[in-house]
Amino acid sequence: MSPVSNQQIPKDRYTSKEYLRAEAERLWPQVWQVAGLSCDLTSEGSYFTFDVTSESVLVVRHEGGVRAFHNVCSHRGRRLCDPGRGQAKSFQCPYHGWTYTTGGKLARVTDPDAFPEDLDVEALGLKAVACEEWAGFVWVNLNAQAPSLEEYLGPVRAQIDAYRLGDFALVEDLTLDMPCNWKVCVDAFNEVYHLSSVHPEILGVVDDINVRTELLGIHGKLVVPFYVPSPRLRDRQKVDESLQWMLKEAGVPPLDGATSALDVHKKVRHSIRSRERAGELDCSGLSDEQLSESHHFHVFPNFQIDMYAMKALTLRARPHATDPGRMLVDQQRFDRIPRDISRPPRPAHKGFRYGKGSLGTVTDQDMFNLVRVQRGMSSSGFETLVIGAQEQLIGHLHRGLDTYIAE
């Protein structure tokens, strides 16, 4: 497996089982990953599971903190908890009844006389996984010697902290089973080069030309101007239906007919600052420009978060354990909740296969292409991806992969 060079990426990184195995052995056990939401661990014994490749992690609230363990019984290796969320006073293996505390200690062995007297109960507790909470998410790392999450995130941490994600609430929670490689999905959201071809209807609200790319250690960011028509449009003065809808969503008062679309972003900024002065919101950590921009963060290797002043969208791409042409993508949407408004109840999680549900109109357009990208990569007439200046984060991802995987 040769390292990526000259802005060309071999297709076997997306199609070969050999590369999938290399990722499973050298990448996923070494990196920090989002396992789930802190808000799902509200009380002692609340838990959820997180699966990636062949690994399953059990995350639980214990004695005021969060702990994570390999989700496997120490007796015969049965998965301890089925996928999902729940509440437990202890964890009992359904196979032979061995029972563990929420802190991971082995509390009960069925028929203990059947085992040697010197059975090492301490050593047979659940195996711990590194675990930290940040920005409303629970992060895990399977490497016991891993650097701290703060060290891993580097400058990304402070930049996301400025948005005060604690003021946001989850409003949508979806998982899609997709017939494509996880990197095909990550690539799609790490560039806006495709917008004019795939999403022409949103060019009235997104400037897809004046996009800034920033490399943040192993991570990266795209800064995309919103509420600004694309320079590709002939008429950049017209406030089209998409822009009108976004203004309504942002709570901006109706515009007079003389307002140019090129001035709309200023009205969005003014509206948010007015609400801030009224005590409804706290966006003090954001610049005026950030109030009308999308800051798309790629947290290596597979977590992406689009931050807006009033909304956030996260995507987590998870590889299949054995098939390089399959993946799961978890999409979650969040809204900033004004101080005088009650937080909405947690939405139910919904999961579905490709073609059997929707992630939203724009994301569905992306997924339609991703399936066909994966199919196209199997062609003998295609050998390497060729990436240009607007696709820097794709190359950056693969250079990051090389630090873990390349021989």
PADRENNU-588582 format. One line per field, with one value per residue (C-alpha): residue in one letter; z, x, y. Coordinates in nm, 2 decimals, decimal comma. Each point is the difference from the previous one (the first is absolute). Example, Ala and Ser with C-alpha at 12.3 -4.5 7.8 and 13.67 -1.06 7.14 Angstrom:
% residues 2
code A;S
pz 0,78;-0,07
px 1,23;0,14
py -0,45;0,34
% end
This chain:
% residues 407
code M;S;P;V;S;N;Q;Q;I;P;K;D;R;Y;T;S;K;E;Y;L;R;A;E;A;E;R;L;W;P;Q;V;W;Q;V;A;G;L;S;C;D;L;T;S;E;G;S;Y;F;T;F;D;V;T;S;E;S;V;L;V;V;R;H;E;G;G;V;R;A;F;H;N;V;C;S;H;R;G;R;R;L;C;D;P;G;R;G;Q;A;K;S;F;Q;C;P;Y;H;G;W;T;Y;T;T;G;G;K;L;A;R;V;T;D;P;D;A;F;P;E;D;L;D;V;E;A;L;G;L;K;A;V;A;C;E;E;W;A;G;F;V;W;V;N;L;N;A;Q;A;P;S;L;E;E;Y;L;G;P;V;R;A;Q;I;D;A;Y;R;L;G;D;F;A;L;V;E;D;L;T;L;D;M;P;C;N;W;K;V;C;V;D;A;F;N;E;V;Y;H;L;S;S;V;H;P;E;I;L;G;V;V;D;D;I;N;V;R;T;E;L;L;G;I;H;G;K;L;V;V;P;F;Y;V;P;S;P;R;L;R;D;R;Q;K;V;D;E;S;L;Q;W;M;L;K;E;A;G;V;P;P;L;D;G;A;T;S;A;L;D;V;H;K;K;V;R;H;S;I;R;S;R;E;R;A;G;E;L;D;C;S;G;L;S;D;E;Q;L;S;E;S;H;H;F;H;V;F;P;N;F;Q;I;D;M;Y;A;M;K;A;L;T;L;R;A;R;P;H;A;T;D;P;G;R;M;L;V;D;Q;Q;R;F;D;R;I;P;R;D;I;S;R;P;P;R;P;A;H;K;G;F;R;Y;G;K;G;S;L;G;T;V;T;D;Q;D;M;F;N;L;V;R;V;Q;R;G;M;S;S;S;G;F;E;T;L;V;I;G;A;Q;E;Q;L;I;G;H;L;H;R;G;L;D;T;Y;I;A;E
pz 0,00;-0,13;0,14;-0,19;-0,22;-0,27;0,09;-0,14;0,23;-0,10;-0,02;0,20;0,31;-0,05;-0,15;0,13;0,30;0,07;0,06;0,21;0,22;0,03;0,12;0,25;0,14;-0,01;-0,02;0,20;0,31;0,02;-0,06;0,21;-0,12;0,09;0,17;0,08;0,18;0,36;0,03;-0,05;0,33;0,24;0,31;0,18;-0,21;-0,32;-0,29;-0,38;-0,23;-0,28;-0,28;-0,25;-0,22;0,22;0,33;0,23;0,29;0,30;0,13;0,34;0,26;0,32;0,32;-0,16;-0,29;-0,32;-0,05;-0,31;-0,03;-0,26;-0,04;0,05;0,29;0,14;0,04;-0,36;-0,21;-0,05;-0,08;0,33;-0,12;-0,33;-0,21;0,14;0,31;0,34;0,38;0,22;0,37;-0,13;-0,32;-0,01;-0,28;-0,16;-0,07;0,35;0,23;0,09;0,14;0,00;0,18;-0,19;0,09;-0,19;0,30;-0,01;0,27;-0,04;-0,15;-0,05;0,19;0,12;0,15;-0,36;-0,03;0,17;0,34;-0,11;-0,29;-0,05;0,02;-0,03;-0,33;-0,14;0,02;-0,31;-0,20;0,02;-0,31;0,02;0,02;0,02;-0,03;-0,21;-0,18;0,09;-0,14;0,16;-0,17;0,03;-0,10;0,00;0,06;0,37;-0,07;-0,22;0,04;0,17;-0,20;0,04;-0,14;-0,29;-0,09;0,01;-0,13;-0,10;0,36;0,07;-0,33;0,06;0,36;-0,12;-0,12;0,35;-0,11;0,34;-0,11;-0,29;0,02;-0,21;-0,24;-0,25;0,04;-0,30;-0,12;-0,36;-0,12;-0,32;-0,28;-0,02;0,18;0,31;-0,17;-0,30;0,24;0,19;-0,33;-0,12;0,30;0,00;-0,32;-0,16;-0,35;-0,07;0,10;-0,34;-0,16;0,28;0,19;-0,25;0,18;0,30;-0,19;0,09;0,37;-0,02;-0,13;-0,12;-0,16;0,29;0,23;0,23;0,09;0,33;0,10;0,38;0,08;-0,11;-0,02;-0,24;-0,06;-0,28;0,05;-0,23;-0,03;0,04;-0,08;-0,29;-0,36;-0,20;-0,24;-0,26;-0,02;-0,26;0,24;0,34;0,11;0,01;0,33;-0,12;0,18;0,16;0,15;0,12;0,17;0,17;0,13;0,15;0,16;0,14;0,15;-0,22;-0,05;-0,36;-0,24;-0,20;-0,38;-0,04;0,20;-0,21;0,06;0,05;0,31;0,16;0,20;0,18;0,11;0,13;0,21;0,13;0,09;0,21;0,17;0,09;0,16;0,18;0,14;0,11;0,21;-0,22;-0,12;0,07;-0,32;0,15;-0,09;-0,37;-0,24;-0,21;-0,30;0,18;0,05;-0,37;-0,09;0,02;0,17;-0,10;0,22;-0,09;0,31;-0,12;-0,11;-0,03;0,20;-0,17;0,15;-0,18;0,24;-0,06;0,24;0,07;-0,13;-0,01;-0,21;0,08;-0,22;0,12;-0,26;0,13;-0,20;-0,04;0,17;-0,31;-0,31;-0,14;-0,20;0,30;0,28;0,26;0,00;0,32;-0,06;0,29;-0,01;0,28;0,06;0,23;0,26;0,12;0,38;0,05;-0,20;0,14;-0,15;-0,22;0,09;-0,15;-0,35;-0,05;-0,19;-0,35;-0,20;-0,36;-0,31;-0,30;-0,21;0,30;0,17;-0,03;0,16;-0,16;-0,35;-0,03;0,17;-0,20;-0,31;0,13;0,09;-0,35;-0,13;0,26;-0,09;-0,36;0,09;0,18;-0,30;-0,24;0,20;-0,09;-0,36;-0,16;-0,18;0,32;0,21;0,21;0,14;-0,14;0,24;-0,06;0,21;0,12;0,14;0,23;0,30;-0,20;-0,05;0,36;0,13;-0,20;0,12;0,35;-0,07;-0,12;0,34;0,14;-0,28;-0,26;0,02
px 0,00;0,19;-0,06;-0,20;0,19;-0,04;-0,37;-0,09;-0,15;-0,01;-0,35;0,09;-0,02;-0,37;-0,06;0,25;-0,05;0,37;-0,02;-0,32;0,19;0,29;-0,24;-0,15;0,34;0,19;-0,24;-0,32;0,17;0,22;-0,23;-0,25;-0,36;-0,34;-0,18;-0,33;-0,16;0,05;-0,37;-0,08;0,18;-0,22;0,01;0,20;-0,01;-0,12;0,20;0,03;0,21;0,23;0,11;0,28;0,15;0,00;0,02;-0,28;0,03;-0,23;-0,02;-0,17;-0,06;0,17;0,05;-0,05;0,24;0,00;0,18;0,05;0,07;0,04;-0,36;0,09;-0,03;0,33;-0,13;-0,06;0,00;-0,37;-0,10;-0,12;-0,26;-0,19;0,03;-0,19;-0,06;-0,14;0,01;0,15;0,10;0,25;0,08;-0,07;0,12;-0,31;0,21;0,11;-0,10;0,33;-0,08;0,20;-0,04;-0,05;0,36;0,11;0,08;-0,09;-0,27;-0,14;0,11;-0,27;0,09;0,33;0,09;0,04;0,31;0,34;0,01;0,27;-0,21;0,13;-0,33;0,18;0,17;-0,34;-0,17;-0,10;0,30;0,01;0,00;0,14;-0,30;-0,05;-0,29;0,02;-0,24;-0,30;0,15;0,16;0,33;0,18;0,35;0,08;0,37;0,07;0,32;-0,18;0,07;-0,28;-0,29;0,10;0,35;-0,16;-0,24;0,25;-0,13;-0,34;-0,11;0,01;-0,16;-0,30;-0,02;-0,07;-0,34;-0,12;-0,14;-0,15;-0,26;-0,10;-0,26;-0,02;-0,30;0,07;0,18;0,04;0,22;0,02;0,14;0,18;0,16;0,32;0,34;0,01;0,26;-0,22;-0,25;0,26;0,15;-0,34;-0,04;0,36;-0,04;-0,26;0,13;-0,30;-0,27;-0,06;-0,05;-0,19;-0,18;-0,06;-0,32;0,20;0,24;-0,22;0,10;0,36;0,32;0,17;0,29;0,15;0,05;0,30;0,18;0,19;0,22;-0,01;0,26;-0,14;-0,35;-0,14;-0,26;-0,20;-0,13;-0,30;-0,19;-0,37;-0,29;0,21;-0,09;0,27;0,21;-0,10;-0,35;-0,07;-0,23;0,14;-0,24;-0,32;-0,11;-0,12;-0,24;0,28;0,15;-0,34;-0,06;0,34;-0,07;-0,33;0,18;0,26;-0,28;0,08;-0,29;-0,15;0,21;-0,11;0,00;0,31;0,23;0,28;0,09;0,36;-0,11;-0,20;0,29;0,03;-0,36;0,05;0,29;-0,19;-0,30;0,21;0,19;-0,33;-0,13;0,33;-0,04;-0,35;0,14;-0,14;0,32;0,37;0,21;0,27;0,27;-0,08;0,11;-0,25;0,12;-0,07;-0,36;-0,06;0,26;0,01;0,31;0,03;0,24;0,15;0,12;0,23;-0,08;-0,38;-0,19;-0,13;-0,18;-0,15;-0,03;-0,23;-0,10;-0,34;0,03;0,24;0,02;0,22;0,09;0,18;0,11;0,06;0,16;-0,14;0,19;0,07;-0,14;0,19;-0,31;-0,23;-0,02;-0,23;-0,04;-0,15;-0,16;-0,10;-0,15;0,01;-0,17;0,12;-0,27;-0,07;0,02;-0,38;-0,09;-0,04;0,23;-0,18;-0,02;0,26;-0,11;-0,03;0,29;-0,09;0,20;-0,05;0,17;0,08;-0,32;-0,23;0,01;0,13;0,28;-0,16;-0,01;0,35;0,17;-0,20;0,14;0,35;-0,08;-0,14;0,34;0,20;-0,15;0,09;0,35;0,06;-0,14;0,22;0,31;-0,03;0,05;0,33;0,00;0,05;0,32;0,05;-0,19;0,13;-0,06;0,03;0,05;-0,36;0,04;0,30;-0,17;-0,03;0,37;0,05;-0,21;0,21;0,33;-0,14;-0,09;0,36;0,13;-0,19;-0,01;0,28;0,27
py 0,00;0,30;0,35;0,25;0,24;0,26;0,06;-0,35;-0,26;-0,37;-0,14;-0,31;0,21;0,00;-0,35;-0,25;-0,23;0,03;0,37;-0,05;-0,25;0,24;0,27;-0,24;-0,10;0,33;0,29;-0,06;-0,14;0,32;0,30;0,19;-0,06;0,14;-0,28;0,18;0,29;0,10;0,09;-0,37;-0,07;0,20;-0,22;-0,27;-0,32;0,16;-0,14;-0,04;-0,22;0,12;-0,24;0,05;-0,27;-0,32;0,20;0,08;0,25;0,03;0,36;0,05;0,28;-0,11;0,19;0,34;-0,07;-0,19;-0,34;-0,21;-0,37;-0,26;-0,13;-0,37;-0,24;-0,13;-0,35;-0,12;0,31;0,06;0,36;0,13;0,26;0,01;0,32;0,30;0,20;-0,10;0,02;-0,26;-0,06;-0,26;-0,19;-0,37;-0,22;-0,17;-0,32;-0,12;0,28;0,15;0,35;0,32;0,33;0,32;0,07;-0,32;-0,22;-0,37;-0,02;-0,35;-0,33;-0,26;-0,32;0,13;-0,34;-0,13;0,22;-0,01;0,17;0,24;0,13;0,36;0,19;0,34;-0,10;-0,12;0,33;0,18;0,14;0,38;0,22;0,36;0,24;0,38;0,24;0,31;0,23;-0,21;-0,32;-0,30;-0,09;-0,34;-0,13;-0,37;0,07;0,01;0,20;0,26;0,37;0,20;0,11;0,36;-0,07;-0,20;0,28;0,27;0,34;-0,15;-0,01;0,37;0,09;-0,23;0,11;0,36;-0,12;-0,11;-0,33;-0,04;0,25;-0,23;-0,28;-0,32;0,02;-0,28;-0,34;-0,22;-0,29;-0,11;-0,34;0,09;-0,21;0,21;0,03;0,23;0,22;0,06;0,16;0,20;0,13;0,13;0,23;0,11;0,21;0,23;-0,05;-0,21;0,26;0,15;-0,34;-0,19;0,28;0,29;0,10;0,12;0,23;0,29;-0,04;-0,13;0,16;-0,32;0,19;0,21;-0,30;-0,01;-0,33;-0,02;-0,30;-0,04;-0,26;-0,34;0,16;0,27;0,26;0,16;0,35;0,05;0,34;-0,05;0,24;0,11;-0,10;-0,19;0,20;-0,26;0,16;0,27;0,19;0,03;0,27;-0,21;-0,15;-0,34;-0,24;-0,20;0,32;0,11;-0,33;0,01;0,36;-0,12;-0,29;0,24;0,23;0,29;0,25;0,01;0,19;0,30;-0,04;0,22;-0,23;-0,15;-0,36;0,11;0,19;-0,27;-0,15;0,34;-0,02;-0,35;0,12;0,30;-0,21;-0,24;0,28;0,16;-0,32;-0,02;0,35;-0,09;-0,29;-0,28;-0,14;0,00;0,01;0,22;-0,25;0,03;0,28;0,18;-0,20;-0,33;0,10;-0,05;-0,26;-0,38;-0,13;-0,36;-0,19;-0,33;-0,18;-0,28;-0,25;-0,03;0,27;0,32;0,29;0,29;0,29;0,30;0,27;-0,16;-0,36;-0,28;-0,32;-0,30;-0,30;-0,30;-0,26;-0,35;-0,28;-0,34;-0,28;-0,21;0,18;0,30;0,09;0,06;0,24;0,17;0,37;0,16;0,35;0,22;0,35;0,25;0,34;0,27;0,05;0,35;0,05;0,05;-0,31;-0,35;-0,26;-0,25;-0,37;-0,22;-0,12;-0,38;-0,15;-0,13;-0,24;-0,12;-0,13;0,21;0,06;-0,07;0,34;0,36;0,20;0,32;0,12;0,14;-0,29;-0,25;0,15;-0,06;-0,36;-0,07;0,09;-0,19;-0,33;0,06;0,11;-0,34;-0,19;0,20;-0,07;-0,37;0,08;-0,12;0,34;0,19;-0,02;0,31;0,30;0,33;0,29;0,37;0,32;0,00;-0,36;0,06;-0,17;-0,32;-0,02;0,11;-0,29;-0,25;0,15;-0,04;-0,37;-0,05;0,10;-0,30;-0,25;0,04;-0,25
% end
